[in-house]
């Protein structure tokens, strides 16, 4: 599975459209569509922009498909009353 296909899964789960992602991440208009058509996959710069904005995505999963889609959420609690 290609990086764009994995990112599409994330987009579908989070109900994101191409325009939202393009604006939020500062991607070139049409980049996601070109990647889907097979003209190219998501490049390193696009991946970095995506991971910078959508910080819950597991980098290893997006790049390789291994592991879980989302980073583990850590809960911090205070013992102070």
N, C-alpha and C positions, 0 to 999 in steps of 0.2 A: 504494500500500500504506500502511496506517495504522501509527502508532507501535506499537500493541499487536501488530499482526501481525509487525512486525520484532522486537519484544521476545520474542514467542513463539518465533521462530526461535532466538534466543539461549538461551532457556530450554530448548528441545528439545535443542540441541547440548550443553548443560551438565547435562542431566538434572535440571532444577529443576522443582519443582511450585509451584502457587500459594501453598500454605501456607508453604513455605520462603521465597519471595520476600516475601510479606506480612510475615512475622516479621523477616526480615533487614533489610528496608528501612523497616519501621514504617509500612506502608501500611494503609489502611482495609480491613477484611475485606470481601471481595466486589468490591473495586475492579477487579481484573483481569477477573473474570467479566462485570461490567457493561460494561467496555470492549470485550470480545469480542462481546457481544450487540449492540453498536452503540448502547447508551444514551449512551455518551460515549467519547472516546478518552482516552489517558493525558494528564493535565493537567501543567502546568509543575511543580507541587510534587512530583508522583509521579515525573516524569522526573528531577528533581534528586536525589530520594532514591535512585532506582535507580542513577543514574550515580555517586553518592557511595559506594554499597556495592559495585557491580560496576564496578570502575575500569578493567577491560579493554575495556569497550564504547566504541566510537567515537561520540562525541556527535553528530557530523554525520550519521553513518549512521542513528542512532536517530531523529533529528529529521526528516531529509530523505530517507533511503534512498540517499544518495550516498556513494561510497567503500566502504571495507571495514568489516565488522562489528566487528572488533577493532582496537584501537590497535596501532601498530607497537611491537614489543618492542625496546628498545635494550639491548644488552649492553655493560656497562662492564668493561673489563679494565685491569689495572694492568701497567705496564711494569716495575715494580720486581720484582726477583727474590728 
